[in-house]
Amino acid sequence: MTKHGLLDKADIALDVVILLVAGMMMLIAGVLLFPISRGMIPYYENGLYGLLLFIFALQAAMLGKTPFGDRARSRRLLVVWTAIASVGIVTCFVPGAFAHVPRILLFVCFGPGGLALLLQMLFAEDKLRSWVRHGGILRHLALACGSVYVLSILVAVLVWRHSSLATQAAAIVVLPYGLSIICLALVLQKVYRRYPQATESFDRDSNLAPDKVMMLMTGFFMLILGVLLVPVSLGILPFSASAQLGLLVIILAIQMIAFGNTPIGAFPRSWLLVLFGSVFAALGIISCIVPGVLVPCLTLIVATLNILGGVIGVKKACAPLLKKSEQPGEPLPRILVSLCRTQLTMNVLSILFGASMLISGFIPALAIGVILAANGCLLLFLLRILVILERMQRNAETAA
């Protein structure tokens, strides 16, 4: 294997990962908006708006990087941006959900948010003036940041106008906006390599590390999806299966690229895994924006991954319980038993969900909603167990 082989470790900073996914999203949206503006392909605006809100919320909750600048990741910030992520999820799922609220939220994030970041860069002591003074890659960082902030303000104007003419103009503005975000991500990665001290520990100001925040968002995704599928199965609510699958695949892609976590287990974060995650993200983005086009493909992918991941997870979850029965004199702590049982139940539900996607009518539509909602609740309960275990470990280390 060469030095830059696909199996080599991919040392990518977490904020760079989010920027790359966001840049890819805007780049693909910009390309698609050209045929969309001419009526050549269908367009699901709610899918794009909901996806944008979710990415904004994910970046703020995981990293403390809000549209208005860096903030400490307090519990209040986590609650606010989890709520905004939930708005984005529902916006994706239900056509016309929340009326103009998603557009207003996006205008605030792109417009006043972009302006605030631009002003901070211009006048903060540790930003533009410091970057220009040090020169080199930091000057490239200033140029990349400035481009992103200015184009963000232009995107806000187009979001606010909301007309067919704005869609045509958006096709021209969004494309370079996506390219500028990707350029910023690449420059930022080079800055982190050259100045390791610039990287931050994003879990020092919150009880939840970034991977736990990802679990939180995924849990709410499953819970909201399950709850909404109940009225959808009764014909009460409209529903976009394409955007639902797209957002789910994007969540899987971010987990793969950022943490090496996949539905079938955790792997070292190699460039091959980053490549797979990028392909998944691209498919999910297209599915959110263009309704129906990738539903069969993504259904097969998601169903297969759920079944395989569930089977592998059942085997892993059963191992500690079997060990307990073989050694009655050494019972597992109660919290570990709860952990194993929760993981086992989640994996069984994952298998059932995957099977229901492959075999039509295998499970009634109403029951699928209950399964997904239960899975979301269990994921949130699992998160609570993991947080407790981490706290117990820290206390034990402190006592030692």
C-alpha positions as YAML, in Angstrom:
chain: A
units: angstrom
residues:
- id: 1
  name: MET
  ca: [0.00, 0.00, 0.00]
- id: 2
  name: THR
  ca: [1.30, 3.42, -0.97]
- id: 3
  name: LYS
  ca: [1.66, 6.30, 1.38]
- id: 4
  name: HIS
  ca: [-1.66, 7.74, 0.29]
- id: 5
  name: GLY
  ca: [-3.45, 4.40, -0.14]
- id: 6
  name: LEU
  ca: [-7.15, 3.92, 0.44]
- id: 7
  name: LEU
  ca: [-6.51, 1.88, 3.58]
- id: 8
  name: ASP
  ca: [-4.35, 4.55, 5.22]
- id: 9
  name: LYS
  ca: [-5.73, 6.43, 8.20]
- id: 10
  name: ALA
  ca: [-7.83, 9.46, 7.28]
- id: 11
  name: ASP
  ca: [-6.95, 12.08, 9.86]
- id: 12
  name: ILE
  ca: [-9.72, 14.60, 9.14]
- id: 13
  name: ALA
  ca: [-10.85, 17.13, 11.75]
- id: 14
  name: LEU
  ca: [-14.51, 16.93, 12.72]
- id: 15
  name: ASP
  ca: [-15.40, 20.45, 11.63]
- id: 16
  name: VAL
  ca: [-13.72, 19.75, 8.28]
- id: 17
  name: VAL
  ca: [-15.97, 16.71, 7.85]
- id: 18
  name: ILE
  ca: [-19.11, 18.79, 8.43]
- id: 19
  name: LEU
  ca: [-17.86, 21.47, 6.03]
- id: 20
  name: LEU
  ca: [-17.10, 18.88, 3.34]
- id: 21
  name: VAL
  ca: [-20.61, 17.41, 3.61]
- id: 22
  name: ALA
  ca: [-22.16, 20.90, 3.59]
- id: 23
  name: GLY
  ca: [-20.05, 21.91, 0.60]
- id: 24
  name: MET
  ca: [-20.98, 18.73, -1.25]
- id: 25
  name: MET
  ca: [-24.63, 19.43, -0.49]
- id: 26
  name: MET
  ca: [-24.50, 22.96, -1.88]
- id: 27
  name: LEU
  ca: [-22.43, 21.86, -4.88]
- id: 28
  name: ILE
  ca: [-24.91, 19.11, -5.81]
- id: 29
  name: ALA
  ca: [-27.84, 21.45, -5.18]
- id: 30
  name: GLY
  ca: [-26.24, 24.06, -7.44]
- id: 31
  name: VAL
  ca: [-25.79, 21.53, -10.24]
- id: 32
  name: LEU
  ca: [-29.35, 20.21, -9.88]
- id: 33
  name: LEU
  ca: [-30.91, 23.68, -9.74]
- id: 34
  name: PHE
  ca: [-29.96, 24.31, -13.38]
- id: 35
  name: PRO
  ca: [-32.28, 21.59, -14.81]
- id: 36
  name: ILE
  ca: [-34.78, 22.26, -12.01]
- id: 37
  name: SER
  ca: [-35.10, 25.93, -12.99]
- id: 38
  name: ARG
  ca: [-35.99, 24.78, -16.53]
- id: 39
  name: GLY
  ca: [-38.55, 22.24, -15.34]
- id: 40
  name: MET
  ca: [-36.50, 19.28, -16.58]
- id: 41
  name: ILE
  ca: [-36.54, 17.36, -13.27]
- id: 42
  name: PRO
  ca: [-38.83, 17.53, -10.20]
- id: 43
  name: TYR
  ca: [-37.78, 19.56, -7.18]
- id: 44
  name: TYR
  ca: [-38.63, 18.98, -3.52]
- id: 45
  name: GLU
  ca: [-37.84, 22.31, -1.89]
- id: 46
  name: ASN
  ca: [-38.74, 21.13, 1.60]
- id: 47
  name: GLY
  ca: [-36.13, 18.39, 1.29]
- id: 48
  name: LEU
  ca: [-33.35, 20.90, 0.61]
- id: 49
  name: TYR
  ca: [-34.54, 23.33, 3.29]
- id: 50
  name: GLY
  ca: [-34.89, 20.61, 5.92]
- id: 51
  name: LEU
  ca: [-31.46, 19.19, 5.07]
- id: 52
  name: LEU
  ca: [-29.85, 22.62, 5.38]
- id: 53
  name: LEU
  ca: [-31.45, 23.21, 8.78]
- id: 54
  name: PHE
  ca: [-30.29, 19.80, 9.96]
- id: 55
  name: ILE
  ca: [-26.68, 20.46, 8.90]
- id: 56
  name: PHE
  ca: [-26.67, 23.90, 10.58]
- id: 57
  name: ALA
  ca: [-28.02, 22.32, 13.77]
- id: 58
  name: LEU
  ca: [-25.59, 19.41, 13.66]
- id: 59
  name: GLN
  ca: [-22.59, 21.71, 13.31]
- id: 60
  name: ALA
  ca: [-23.74, 23.92, 16.18]
- id: 61
  name: ALA
  ca: [-24.63, 21.05, 18.53]
- id: 62
  name: MET
  ca: [-21.52, 18.95, 17.82]
- id: 63
  name: LEU
  ca: [-18.93, 21.69, 17.60]
- id: 64
  name: GLY
  ca: [-20.43, 24.85, 19.10]
- id: 65
  name: LYS
  ca: [-19.99, 26.54, 15.69]
- id: 66
  name: THR
  ca: [-23.25, 28.42, 15.21]
- id: 67
  name: PRO
  ca: [-24.14, 30.64, 12.22]
- id: 68
  name: PHE
  ca: [-23.29, 33.62, 14.44]
- id: 69
  name: GLY
  ca: [-19.92, 32.43, 15.71]
- id: 70
  name: ASP
  ca: [-18.35, 29.96, 18.13]
- id: 71
  name: ARG
  ca: [-20.24, 29.33, 21.36]
- id: 72
  name: ALA
  ca: [-19.62, 27.14, 24.39]
- id: 73
  name: ARG
  ca: [-21.54, 23.89, 24.00]
- id: 74
  name: SER
  ca: [-23.83, 24.41, 26.95]
- id: 75
  name: ARG
  ca: [-26.95, 22.39, 27.61]
- id: 76
  name: ARG
  ca: [-29.07, 25.35, 26.53]
- id: 77
  name: LEU
  ca: [-27.30, 25.49, 23.16]
- id: 78
  name: LEU
  ca: [-27.73, 21.73, 22.78]
- id: 79
  name: VAL
  ca: [-31.47, 21.95, 23.47]
- id: 80
  name: VAL
  ca: [-31.99, 24.87, 21.06]
- id: 81
  name: TRP
  ca: [-30.15, 23.29, 18.15]
- id: 82
  name: THR
  ca: [-31.65, 19.85, 18.75]
- id: 83
  name: ALA
  ca: [-35.05, 21.55, 18.44]
- id: 84
  name: ILE
  ca: [-33.94, 23.22, 15.18]
- id: 85
  name: ALA
  ca: [-32.66, 19.87, 13.91]
- id: 86
  name: SER
  ca: [-36.08, 18.40, 14.70]
- id: 87
  name: VAL
  ca: [-37.71, 21.17, 12.67]
- id: 88
  name: GLY
  ca: [-35.41, 20.28, 9.79]
- id: 89
  name: ILE
  ca: [-36.27, 16.58, 10.07]
- id: 90
  name: VAL
  ca: [-40.03, 17.23, 10.01]
- id: 91
  name: THR
  ca: [-39.56, 19.71, 7.14]
- id: 92
  name: CYS
  ca: [-37.88, 16.94, 5.12]
- id: 93
  name: PHE
  ca: [-40.53, 14.35, 5.92]
- id: 94
  name: VAL
  ca: [-43.78, 16.30, 5.57]
- id: 95
  name: PRO
  ca: [-44.35, 18.48, 2.47]
- id: 96
  name: GLY
  ca: [-45.45, 21.96, 3.52]
- id: 97
  name: ALA
  ca: [-44.60, 21.42, 7.18]
- id: 98
  name: PHE
  ca: [-44.23, 24.58, 9.31]
- id: 99
  name: ALA
  ca: [-45.23, 26.77, 6.31]
- id: 100
  name: HIS
  ca: [-42.63, 29.57, 5.99]
- id: 101
  name: VAL
  ca: [-40.77, 28.81, 9.25]
- id: 102
  name: PRO
  ca: [-37.92, 26.78, 7.63]
- id: 103
  name: ARG
  ca: [-37.32, 29.51, 5.04]
- id: 104
  name: ILE
  ca: [-37.21, 32.19, 7.75]
- id: 105
  name: LEU
  ca: [-34.79, 30.15, 9.87]
- id: 106
  name: LEU
  ca: [-32.53, 29.60, 6.87]
- id: 107
  name: PHE
  ca: [-32.63, 33.29, 5.97]
- id: 108
  name: VAL
  ca: [-31.47, 34.13, 9.51]
- id: 109
  name: CYS
  ca: [-28.68, 31.52, 9.38]
- id: 110
  name: PHE
  ca: [-27.42, 32.54, 5.93]
- id: 111
  name: GLY
  ca: [-28.03, 36.31, 6.06]
- id: 112
  name: PRO
  ca: [-27.51, 37.83, 9.51]
- id: 113
  name: GLY
  ca: [-25.36, 34.81, 10.39]
- id: 114
  name: GLY
  ca: [-23.08, 35.27, 7.38]
- id: 115
  name: LEU
  ca: [-22.84, 39.01, 8.05]
- id: 116
  name: ALA
  ca: [-21.99, 38.42, 11.72]
- id: 117
  name: LEU
  ca: [-19.23, 35.98, 10.79]
- id: 118
  name: LEU
  ca: [-17.86, 38.40, 8.18]
- id: 119
  name: LEU
  ca: [-17.73, 41.26, 10.70]
- id: 120
  name: GLN
  ca: [-16.08, 39.02, 13.30]
- id: 121
  name: MET
  ca: [-13.43, 38.02, 10.78]
- id: 122
  name: LEU
  ca: [-12.77, 41.66, 9.82]
- id: 123
  name: PHE
  ca: [-12.54, 43.12, 13.31]
- id: 124
  name: ALA
  ca: [-11.50, 40.32, 15.70]
- id: 125
  name: GLU
  ca: [-7.85, 40.51, 16.77]
- id: 126
  name: ASP
  ca: [-7.22, 36.80, 16.31]
- id: 127
  name: LYS
  ca: [-8.73, 36.51, 12.83]
- id: 128
  name: LEU
  ca: [-8.09, 38.53, 9.65]
- id: 129
  name: ARG
  ca: [-5.36, 40.83, 11.01]
- id: 130
  name: SER
  ca: [-3.54, 37.92, 12.62]
- id: 131
  name: TRP
  ca: [-3.93, 35.73, 9.54]
- id: 132
  name: VAL
  ca: [-2.56, 38.41, 7.21]
- id: 133
  name: ARG
  ca: [0.31, 39.12, 9.58]
- id: 134
  name: HIS
  ca: [1.39, 35.47, 9.71]
- id: 135
  name: GLY
  ca: [0.85, 34.97, 5.97]
- id: 136
  name: GLY
  ca: [1.15, 31.65, 4.15]
- id: 137
  name: ILE
  ca: [-1.79, 29.27, 4.40]
- id: 138
  name: LEU
  ca: [-3.56, 31.64, 6.81]
- id: 139
  name: ARG
  ca: [-4.02, 34.18, 4.02]
- id: 140
  name: HIS
  ca: [-5.71, 31.47, 2.00]
- id: 141
  name: LEU
  ca: [-7.91, 30.83, 5.04]
- id: 142
  name: ALA
  ca: [-8.93, 34.50, 5.10]
- id: 143
  name: LEU
  ca: [-9.83, 34.41, 1.41]
- id: 144
  name: ALA
  ca: [-11.81, 31.17, 1.78]
- id: 145
  name: CYS
  ca: [-13.71, 32.42, 4.84]
- id: 146
  name: GLY
  ca: [-14.50, 35.76, 3.18]
- id: 147
  name: SER
  ca: [-15.84, 34.02, 0.07]
- id: 148
  name: VAL
  ca: [-18.08, 31.72, 2.12]
- id: 149
  name: TYR
  ca: [-19.48, 34.58, 4.23]
- id: 150
  name: VAL
  ca: [-20.23, 36.88, 1.27]
- id: 151
  name: LEU
  ca: [-21.86, 34.12, -0.77]
- id: 152
  name: SER
  ca: [-23.85, 33.08, 2.31]
- id: 153
  name: ILE
  ca: [-25.42, 36.56, 2.39]
- id: 154
  name: LEU
  ca: [-26.30, 36.27, -1.32]
- id: 155
  name: VAL
  ca: [-27.92, 32.89, -0.71]
- id: 156
  name: ALA
  ca: [-30.00, 34.46, 2.07]
- id: 157
  name: VAL
  ca: [-31.35, 37.06, -0.38]
- id: 158
  name: LEU
  ca: [-32.36, 34.30, -2.79]
- id: 159
  name: VAL
  ca: [-34.01, 32.27, -0.03]
- id: 160
  name: TRP
  ca: [-36.01, 35.34, 1.01]
- id: 161
  name: ARG
  ca: [-37.20, 36.19, -2.52]
- id: 162
  name: HIS
  ca: [-38.52, 32.66, -3.11]
- id: 163
  name: SER
  ca: [-39.60, 32.86, -6.76]
- id: 164
  name: SER
  ca: [-38.95, 31.04, -10.02]
- id: 165
  name: LEU
  ca: [-36.46, 33.78, -10.94]
- id: 166
  name: ALA
  ca: [-34.74, 33.26, -7.58]
- id: 167
  name: THR
  ca: [-34.44, 29.54, -8.39]
- id: 168
  name: GLN
  ca: [-32.60, 30.39, -11.61]
- id: 169
  name: ALA
  ca: [-30.34, 32.84, -9.79]
- id: 170
  name: ALA
  ca: [-29.76, 30.30, -7.02]
- id: 171
  name: ALA
  ca: [-28.40, 27.87, -9.62]
- id: 172
  name: ILE
  ca: [-25.69, 30.45, -10.35]
- id: 173
  name: VAL
  ca: [-24.93, 31.43, -6.74]
- id: 174
  name: VAL
  ca: [-25.22, 28.09, -4.93]
- id: 175
  name: LEU
  ca: [-22.69, 26.32, -7.16]
- id: 176
  name: PRO
  ca: [-19.72, 28.64, -6.32]
- id: 177
  name: TYR
  ca: [-20.96, 28.71, -2.72]
- id: 178
  name: GLY
  ca: [-20.55, 24.94, -2.52]
- id: 179
  name: LEU
  ca: [-17.10, 25.15, -4.10]
- id: 180
  name: SER
  ca: [-16.05, 27.86, -1.64]
- id: 181
  name: ILE
  ca: [-17.15, 25.73, 1.34]
- id: 182
  name: ILE
  ca: [-15.17, 22.77, 0.05]
- id: 183
  name: CYS
  ca: [-12.14, 25.03, -0.48]
- id: 184
  name: LEU
  ca: [-12.53, 26.32, 3.08]
- id: 185
  name: ALA
  ca: [-12.62, 22.74, 4.39]
- id: 186
  name: LEU
  ca: [-9.44, 21.81, 2.51]
- id: 187
  name: VAL
  ca: [-7.63, 24.96, 3.64]
- id: 188
  name: LEU
  ca: [-8.75, 24.42, 7.22]
- id: 189
  name: GLN
  ca: [-7.43, 20.87, 7.16]
- id: 190
  name: LYS
  ca: [-4.04, 22.17, 6.02]
- id: 191
  name: VAL
  ca: [-4.11, 24.79, 8.79]
- id: 192
  name: TYR
  ca: [-4.76, 22.08, 11.39]
- id: 193
  name: ARG
  ca: [-1.84, 20.02, 10.07]
- id: 194
  name: ARG
  ca: [0.51, 22.99, 10.13]
- id: 195
  name: TYR
  ca: [-0.77, 24.42, 13.42]
- id: 196
  name: PRO
  ca: [-1.97, 21.48, 15.57]
- id: 197
  name: GLN
  ca: [-2.63, 23.90, 18.43]
- id: 198
  name: ALA
  ca: [-5.48, 25.38, 16.39]
- id: 199
  name: THR
  ca: [-7.57, 22.25, 16.89]
- id: 200
  name: GLU
  ca: [-10.01, 22.34, 19.76]
- id: 201
  name: SER
  ca: [-11.39, 19.73, 22.11]
- id: 202
  name: PHE
  ca: [-15.08, 19.92, 21.36]
- id: 203
  name: ASP
  ca: [-16.16, 17.75, 24.28]
- id: 204
  name: ARG
  ca: [-14.57, 19.73, 27.10]
- id: 205
  name: ASP
  ca: [-17.51, 22.12, 27.62]
- id: 206
  name: SER
  ca: [-20.39, 19.66, 27.49]
- id: 207
  name: ASN
  ca: [-21.38, 16.31, 28.94]
- id: 208
  name: LEU
  ca: [-21.84, 15.01, 25.40]
- id: 209
  name: ALA
  ca: [-18.88, 14.36, 23.13]
- id: 210
  name: PRO
  ca: [-19.53, 14.90, 19.39]
- id: 211
  name: ASP
  ca: [-20.19, 11.20, 18.73]
- id: 212
  name: LYS
  ca: [-22.77, 11.21, 21.52]
- id: 213
  name: VAL
  ca: [-24.41, 14.29, 19.99]
- id: 214
  name: MET
  ca: [-24.64, 12.32, 16.75]
- id: 215
  name: MET
  ca: [-26.40, 9.54, 18.67]
- id: 216
  name: LEU
  ca: [-28.78, 12.11, 20.13]
- id: 217
  name: MET
  ca: [-29.66, 13.47, 16.69]
- id: 218
  name: THR
  ca: [-30.11, 9.97, 15.28]
- id: 219
  name: GLY
  ca: [-32.35, 9.03, 18.18]
- id: 220
  name: PHE
  ca: [-34.59, 12.04, 17.58]
- id: 221
  name: PHE
  ca: [-34.58, 11.25, 13.85]
- id: 222
  name: MET
  ca: [-35.88, 7.71, 14.49]
- id: 223
  name: LEU
  ca: [-38.38, 8.88, 17.11]
- id: 224
  name: ILE
  ca: [-39.81, 11.64, 14.91]
- id: 225
  name: LEU
  ca: [-39.94, 9.31, 11.89]
- id: 226
  name: GLY
  ca: [-41.75, 6.63, 13.86]
- id: 227
  name: VAL
  ca: [-44.29, 9.06, 15.33]
- id: 228
  name: LEU
  ca: [-45.00, 10.63, 11.93]
- id: 229
  name: LEU
  ca: [-45.43, 7.26, 10.22]
- id: 230
  name: VAL
  ca: [-48.47, 6.53, 12.40]
- id: 231
  name: PRO
  ca: [-50.68, 9.32, 10.91]
- id: 232
  name: VAL
  ca: [-49.02, 8.78, 7.52]
- id: 233
  name: SER
  ca: [-50.07, 5.11, 7.52]
- id: 234
  name: LEU
  ca: [-53.62, 6.25, 8.32]
- id: 235
  name: GLY
  ca: [-53.62, 8.66, 5.37]
- id: 236
  name: ILE
  ca: [-53.76, 11.76, 7.57]
- id: 237
  name: LEU
  ca: [-50.38, 13.28, 6.64]
- id: 238
  name: PRO
  ca: [-48.47, 13.57, 3.35]
- id: 239
  name: PHE
  ca: [-44.98, 12.07, 3.45]
- id: 240
  name: SER
  ca: [-41.78, 12.17, 1.39]
- id: 241
  name: ALA
  ca: [-40.17, 8.72, 1.46]
- id: 242
  name: SER
  ca: [-37.41, 10.01, -0.80]
- id: 243
  name: ALA
  ca: [-36.31, 12.76, 1.60]
- id: 244
  name: GLN
  ca: [-36.66, 10.42, 4.58]
- id: 245
  name: LEU
  ca: [-34.31, 7.89, 3.00]
- id: 246
  name: GLY
  ca: [-31.98, 10.65, 1.85]
- id: 247
  name: LEU
  ca: [-31.61, 12.19, 5.29]
- id: 248
  name: LEU
  ca: [-31.11, 8.77, 6.89]
- id: 249
  name: VAL
  ca: [-28.33, 7.93, 4.41]
- id: 250
  name: ILE
  ca: [-26.67, 11.33, 5.05]
- id: 251
  name: ILE
  ca: [-26.67, 10.64, 8.80]
- id: 252
  name: LEU
  ca: [-25.05, 7.25, 8.12]
- id: 253
  name: ALA
  ca: [-22.50, 8.95, 5.84]
- id: 254
  name: ILE
  ca: [-21.51, 11.54, 8.46]
- id: 255
  name: GLN
  ca: [-21.07, 8.81, 11.07]
- id: 256
  name: MET
  ca: [-18.83, 6.89, 8.67]
- id: 257
  name: ILE
  ca: [-16.66, 9.84, 7.68]
- id: 258
  name: ALA
  ca: [-16.44, 11.49, 11.11]
- id: 259
  name: PHE
  ca: [-16.18, 8.51, 13.46]
- id: 260
  name: GLY
  ca: [-15.74, 5.35, 11.39]
- id: 261
  name: ASN
  ca: [-19.11, 4.06, 12.63]
- id: 262
  name: THR
  ca: [-21.21, 2.05, 10.18]
- id: 263
  name: PRO
  ca: [-24.46, 0.08, 10.61]
- id: 264
  name: ILE
  ca: [-22.43, -3.15, 10.53]
- id: 265
  name: GLY
  ca: [-19.85, -2.03, 13.09]
- id: 266
  name: ALA
  ca: [-17.02, 0.39, 13.78]
- id: 267
  name: PHE
  ca: [-13.97, 0.47, 11.51]
- id: 268
  name: PRO
  ca: [-10.70, 2.45, 11.43]
- id: 269
  name: ARG
  ca: [-11.31, 5.77, 9.68]
- id: 270
  name: SER
  ca: [-9.52, 5.03, 6.40]
- id: 271
  name: TRP
  ca: [-9.71, 6.90, 3.11]
- id: 272
  name: LEU
  ca: [-11.71, 3.99, 1.72]
- id: 273
  name: LEU
  ca: [-14.34, 4.51, 4.41]
- id: 274
  name: VAL
  ca: [-14.33, 8.26, 3.69]
- id: 275
  name: LEU
  ca: [-14.88, 7.47, 0.01]
- id: 276
  name: PHE
  ca: [-17.84, 5.21, 0.78]
- id: 277
  name: GLY
  ca: [-19.26, 7.83, 3.13]
- id: 278
  name: SER
  ca: [-18.92, 10.53, 0.48]
- id: 279
  name: VAL
  ca: [-20.78, 8.41, -2.07]
- id: 280
  name: PHE
  ca: [-23.53, 7.75, 0.49]
- id: 281
  name: ALA
  ca: [-23.76, 11.46, 1.26]
- id: 282
  name: ALA
  ca: [-24.08, 12.34, -2.43]
- id: 283
  name: LEU
  ca: [-26.86, 9.78, -2.92]
- id: 284
  name: GLY
  ca: [-28.70, 11.06, 0.15]
- id: 285
  name: ILE
  ca: [-28.43, 14.70, -0.96]
- id: 286
  name: ILE
  ca: [-29.82, 13.91, -4.42]
- id: 287
  name: SER
  ca: [-32.68, 11.90, -2.86]
- id: 288
  name: CYS
  ca: [-33.64, 14.83, -0.62]
- id: 289
  name: ILE
  ca: [-33.74, 17.31, -3.50]
- id: 290
  name: VAL
  ca: [-35.12, 15.22, -6.39]
- id: 291
  name: PRO
  ca: [-38.12, 13.15, -5.20]
- id: 292
  name: GLY
  ca: [-38.43, 9.50, -6.14]
- id: 293
  name: VAL
  ca: [-35.36, 9.10, -8.30]
- id: 294
  name: LEU
  ca: [-33.24, 7.04, -5.88]
- id: 295
  name: VAL
  ca: [-35.90, 5.44, -3.66]
- id: 296
  name: PRO
  ca: [-35.46, 1.84, -4.92]
- id: 297
  name: CYS
  ca: [-31.65, 2.04, -4.68]
- id: 298
  name: LEU
  ca: [-31.58, 3.62, -1.22]
- id: 299
  name: THR
  ca: [-34.29, 1.30, 0.05]
- id: 300
  name: LEU
  ca: [-32.16, -1.71, -0.86]
- id: 301
  name: ILE
  ca: [-29.04, -0.18, 0.70]
- id: 302
  name: VAL
  ca: [-30.71, 0.87, 3.95]
- id: 303
  name: ALA
  ca: [-32.62, -2.41, 4.32]
- id: 304
  name: THR
  ca: [-29.52, -4.54, 3.72]
- id: 305
  name: LEU
  ca: [-27.42, -2.52, 6.16]
- id: 306
  name: ASN
  ca: [-30.13, -2.68, 8.83]
- id: 307
  name: ILE
  ca: [-30.45, -6.46, 8.53]
- id: 308
  name: LEU
  ca: [-26.70, -7.12, 8.46]
- id: 309
  name: GLY
  ca: [-26.04, -4.66, 11.25]
- id: 310
  name: GLY
  ca: [-28.86, -6.12, 13.31]
- id: 311
  name: VAL
  ca: [-27.65, -9.71, 12.92]
- id: 312
  name: ILE
  ca: [-24.06, -8.75, 13.80]
- id: 313
  name: GLY
  ca: [-25.31, -6.64, 16.72]
- id: 314
  name: VAL
  ca: [-27.46, -9.46, 18.11]
- id: 315
  name: LYS
  ca: [-24.43, -11.74, 18.14]
- id: 316
  name: LYS
  ca: [-22.32, -9.14, 19.95]
- id: 317
  name: ALA
  ca: [-25.07, -8.24, 22.44]
- id: 318
  name: CYS
  ca: [-25.74, -11.86, 23.33]
- id: 319
  name: ALA
  ca: [-22.10, -12.63, 24.13]
- id: 320
  name: PRO
  ca: [-22.00, -10.88, 27.58]
- id: 321
  name: LEU
  ca: [-25.38, -12.39, 28.53]
- id: 322
  name: LEU
  ca: [-24.18, -15.89, 27.63]
- id: 323
  name: LYS
  ca: [-21.01, -15.26, 29.59]
- id: 324
  name: LYS
  ca: [-23.16, -14.34, 32.57]
- id: 325
  name: SER
  ca: [-25.06, -17.61, 32.42]
- id: 326
  name: GLU
  ca: [-21.82, -19.62, 32.19]
- id: 327
  name: GLN
  ca: [-20.34, -17.87, 35.25]
- id: 328
  name: PRO
  ca: [-23.14, -17.49, 37.81]
- id: 329
  name: GLY
  ca: [-20.66, -16.60, 40.52]
- id: 330
  name: GLU
  ca: [-19.63, -13.40, 38.71]
- id: 331
  name: PRO
  ca: [-22.82, -11.56, 37.75]
- id: 332
  name: LEU
  ca: [-22.57, -8.59, 35.44]
- id: 333
  name: PRO
  ca: [-23.27, -5.17, 36.96]
- id: 334
  name: ARG
  ca: [-26.86, -4.12, 36.53]
- id: 335
  name: ILE
  ca: [-26.03, -1.22, 34.22]
- id: 336
  name: LEU
  ca: [-24.08, -3.53, 31.89]
- id: 337
  name: VAL
  ca: [-27.03, -5.93, 31.78]
- id: 338
  name: SER
  ca: [-29.26, -2.97, 30.81]
- id: 339
  name: LEU
  ca: [-26.72, -1.99, 28.15]
- id: 340
  name: CYS
  ca: [-26.67, -5.49, 26.63]
- id: 341
  name: ARG
  ca: [-30.45, -5.84, 26.69]
- id: 342
  name: THR
  ca: [-30.96, -2.42, 25.13]
- id: 343
  name: GLN
  ca: [-28.50, -3.17, 22.34]
- id: 344
  name: LEU
  ca: [-30.09, -6.57, 21.75]
- id: 345
  name: THR
  ca: [-33.59, -5.10, 21.49]
- id: 346
  name: MET
  ca: [-32.41, -2.35, 19.16]
- id: 347
  name: ASN
  ca: [-30.74, -4.85, 16.86]
- id: 348
  name: VAL
  ca: [-33.86, -7.03, 16.72]
- id: 349
  name: LEU
  ca: [-35.93, -3.96, 15.81]
- id: 350
  name: SER
  ca: [-33.33, -3.04, 13.19]
- id: 351
  name: ILE
  ca: [-33.72, -6.48, 11.57]
- id: 352
  name: LEU
  ca: [-37.50, -6.13, 11.56]
- id: 353
  name: PHE
  ca: [-37.30, -2.65, 10.02]
- id: 354
  name: GLY
  ca: [-34.90, -3.83, 7.31]
- id: 355
  name: ALA
  ca: [-37.07, -6.85, 6.50]
- id: 356
  name: SER
  ca: [-40.17, -4.64, 6.26]
- id: 357
  name: MET
  ca: [-38.39, -2.50, 3.67]
- id: 358
  name: LEU
  ca: [-37.45, -5.50, 1.50]
- id: 359
  name: ILE
  ca: [-40.68, -7.48, 1.84]
- id: 360
  name: SER
  ca: [-43.81, -5.45, 1.19]
- id: 361
  name: GLY
  ca: [-46.53, -6.18, 3.74]
- id: 362
  name: PHE
  ca: [-44.18, -8.15, 6.00]
- id: 363
  name: ILE
  ca: [-45.09, -5.77, 8.83]
- id: 364
  name: PRO
  ca: [-48.18, -3.50, 8.84]
- id: 365
  name: ALA
  ca: [-47.37, 0.14, 8.11]
- id: 366
  name: LEU
  ca: [-48.74, 1.24, 11.48]
- id: 367
  name: ALA
  ca: [-46.48, -1.24, 13.28]
- id: 368
  name: ILE
  ca: [-43.42, 0.05, 11.39]
- id: 369
  name: GLY
  ca: [-44.01, 3.48, 12.91]
- id: 370
  name: VAL
  ca: [-44.17, 1.94, 16.38]
- id: 371
  name: ILE
  ca: [-40.96, -0.01, 15.74]
- id: 372
  name: LEU
  ca: [-39.07, 3.08, 14.61]
- id: 373
  name: ALA
  ca: [-40.34, 5.18, 17.51]
- id: 374
  name: ALA
  ca: [-39.32, 2.43, 19.94]
- id: 375
  name: ASN
  ca: [-35.91, 2.23, 18.29]
- id: 376
  name: GLY
  ca: [-35.47, 6.00, 18.70]
- id: 377
  name: CYS
  ca: [-36.41, 5.82, 22.38]
- id: 378
  name: LEU
  ca: [-34.03, 2.92, 22.94]
- id: 379
  name: LEU
  ca: [-31.21, 4.80, 21.22]
- id: 380
  name: LEU
  ca: [-31.75, 7.77, 23.53]
- id: 381
  name: PHE
  ca: [-31.83, 5.37, 26.52]
- id: 382
  name: LEU
  ca: [-28.61, 3.77, 25.28]
- id: 383
  name: LEU
  ca: [-27.06, 7.24, 25.09]
- id: 384
  name: ARG
  ca: [-28.02, 7.81, 28.73]
- id: 385
  name: ILE
  ca: [-26.39, 4.51, 29.75]
- id: 386
  name: LEU
  ca: [-23.18, 5.37, 27.89]
- id: 387
  name: VAL
  ca: [-23.03, 8.79, 29.55]
- id: 388
  name: ILE
  ca: [-23.48, 7.17, 32.98]
- id: 389
  name: LEU
  ca: [-20.73, 4.63, 32.23]
- id: 390
  name: GLU
  ca: [-18.35, 7.38, 31.14]
- id: 391
  name: ARG
  ca: [-19.09, 9.31, 34.32]
- id: 392
  name: MET
  ca: [-18.47, 6.20, 36.43]
- id: 393
  name: GLN
  ca: [-15.16, 5.64, 34.63]
- id: 394
  name: ARG
  ca: [-14.05, 9.25, 35.22]
- id: 395
  name: ASN
  ca: [-14.98, 8.99, 38.91]
- id: 396
  name: ALA
  ca: [-13.02, 5.74, 39.23]
- id: 397
  name: GLU
  ca: [-9.97, 7.30, 37.57]
- id: 398
  name: THR
  ca: [-10.22, 10.34, 39.85]
- id: 399
  name: ALA
  ca: [-10.47, 8.12, 42.95]
- id: 400
  name: ALA
  ca: [-7.46, 6.11, 41.85]
...
